[in-house]
Amino acid sequence: MITEKEMEVMDQLDALNEKVMETEIYQHYCKYSQLLDTDPEVSGMINRFTKLKEDFEEVQRFGKYHPDFSTKRREINQFKKQLDMHPVIMEYRRAEYQLQALLDEILYHVSIGVSENVNVVSDNPFFSVGEEGGCSSGGSCGIQAAI
């Protein structure tokens, strides 16, 4: 059963969500997200890349022993570079990164407000809790080996 306090928190989260959606960063992201779907050139490039990827996956099943392996790999890599350099896709990725950074920062501040011991999962090292990384980063994670 949800308590009145929990309902207040949910209402505050809704308000925070609305504030995020009012930001220029979110608006920029939405603009380029929509362009990915509506721009005929970009849609065509994405469809072609998808087809190239499917073709390569079929060839990749046999690995380097397939006669078209190197050709298909080169073709998909060249087209991927061309796709990545398209202005709409570049702006979309930049907007996506900026929005993710904003959301990471919000999550960090909310979690620290609750407790400094809360584990914040983020690819951004500026928002990781503590000065040392975990086990996977070579830092001390507090796990001791059983002897």
C-alpha positions in Angstrom: 0.0 0.0 0.0 1.3 3.4 -0.9 1.5 5.9 1.9 0.8 9.6 1.7 4.5 10.4 1.9 5.3 8.1 -1.0 2.5 9.8 -3.0 4.2 13.2 -2.3 7.5 11.8 -3.5 5.9 10.5 -6.7 4.3 13.9 -7.2 7.7 15.6 -6.8 9.2 13.2 -9.2 6.5 14.1 -11.7 7.3 17.7 -11.2 11.0 17.1 -11.7 10.2 15.1 -14.9 8.2 18.1 -16.2 11.1 20.4 -15.4 13.5 18.2 -17.3 11.2 18.1 -20.3 11.1 21.9 -20.3 14.9 22.2 -20.6 16.6 23.2 -23.8 18.7 20.0 -23.6 15.6 17.8 -23.7 14.0 19.9 -26.5 17.1 19.6 -28.6 17.2 15.8 -28.0 13.5 15.5 -29.1 14.1 17.6 -32.2 16.9 15.4 -33.4 15.2 12.2 -32.3 12.3 13.1 -34.5 14.6 14.0 -37.4 16.1 10.5 -37.3 12.6 9.2 -38.1 11.4 11.8 -40.5 14.5 12.9 -42.5 14.4 10.7 -45.7 18.1 10.8 -46.2 18.9 9.7 -42.6 16.1 7.1 -42.6 17.5 5.7 -45.9 21.0 5.6 -44.5 19.8 3.8 -41.3 17.9 1.3 -43.4 20.9 0.7 -45.6 23.1 0.2 -42.6 20.7 -2.2 -41.1 20.7 -4.2 -44.3 24.5 -4.2 -44.4 24.6 -5.3 -40.8 22.3 -8.2 -41.5 24.4 -9.2 -44.5 27.6 -9.1 -42.5 26.1 -11.1 -39.6 25.2 -13.8 -42.2 28.8 -13.8 -43.5 30.2 -13.6 -40.0 28.8 -16.9 -39.0 31.6 -18.5 -41.1 34.2 -16.0 -39.9 37.3 -15.2 -41.9 36.8 -18.4 -43.9 33.9 -16.9 -45.8 35.0 -15.4 -49.2 33.2 -12.1 -48.6 34.1 -11.6 -45.0 36.8 -8.9 -45.5 34.8 -7.2 -48.2 31.6 -7.1 -46.1 33.5 -6.0 -43.0 35.2 -3.2 -44.8 31.9 -2.1 -46.5 30.0 -2.0 -43.2 32.9 -0.1 -41.4 33.1 2.5 -44.2 29.3 3.0 -44.2 29.2 3.2 -40.4 31.8 6.0 -40.6 29.7 7.8 -43.2 26.6 7.4 -41.1 28.3 8.6 -38.0 29.5 11.7 -39.8 26.1 12.7 -41.0 25.2 16.1 -39.4 21.7 15.0 -38.1 23.2 11.8 -36.5 26.1 13.7 -35.0 23.7 16.3 -33.4 21.4 13.5 -32.2 24.3 11.7 -30.5 25.5 15.0 -29.0 22.0 15.8 -27.7 21.6 12.2 -26.4 24.9 12.6 -24.5 23.9 16.0 -23.0 20.6 14.6 -21.9 22.2 11.6 -20.3 24.7 13.9 -18.5 21.8 16.0 -17.2 19.9 12.9 -16.0 23.1 11.5 -14.4 23.6 14.7 -12.5 20.0 14.8 -11.3 20.3 11.2 -10.1 23.6 11.9 -8.4 22.1 14.9 -6.4 18.9 13.0 -5.5 20.9 10.0 -4.3 23.4 12.0 -2.3 20.5 13.9 -0.7 19.2 10.6 0.5 22.5 9.1 1.6 26.1 9.5 0.7 26.4 5.7 0.8 23.9 5.1 -2.0 25.5 3.5 -5.1 25.1 5.7 -8.1 25.4 3.8 -11.4 26.8 6.1 -14.1 29.2 6.1 -16.9 30.2 9.6 -15.9 33.1 9.4 -13.5 32.2 12.9 -12.1 29.1 11.4 -10.6 30.5 8.3 -9.0 30.3 8.1 -5.3 33.6 7.8 -3.3 37.1 8.5 -4.4 38.0 4.9 -5.4 36.5 2.8 -8.1 35.0 -0.6 -7.6 36.4 -4.0 -8.3 36.2 -3.7 -12.1 38.1 -0.4 -12.1 41.0 -1.6 -10.0 39.8 0.1 -6.9 39.0 -1.3 -3.5 35.5 -2.7 -3.5 35.6 -4.2 0.0 35.3 -7.8 -1.1 37.8 -10.1 0.6 38.8 -13.4 -0.8 37.9 -16.4 1.2 41.0 -18.3 2.4 
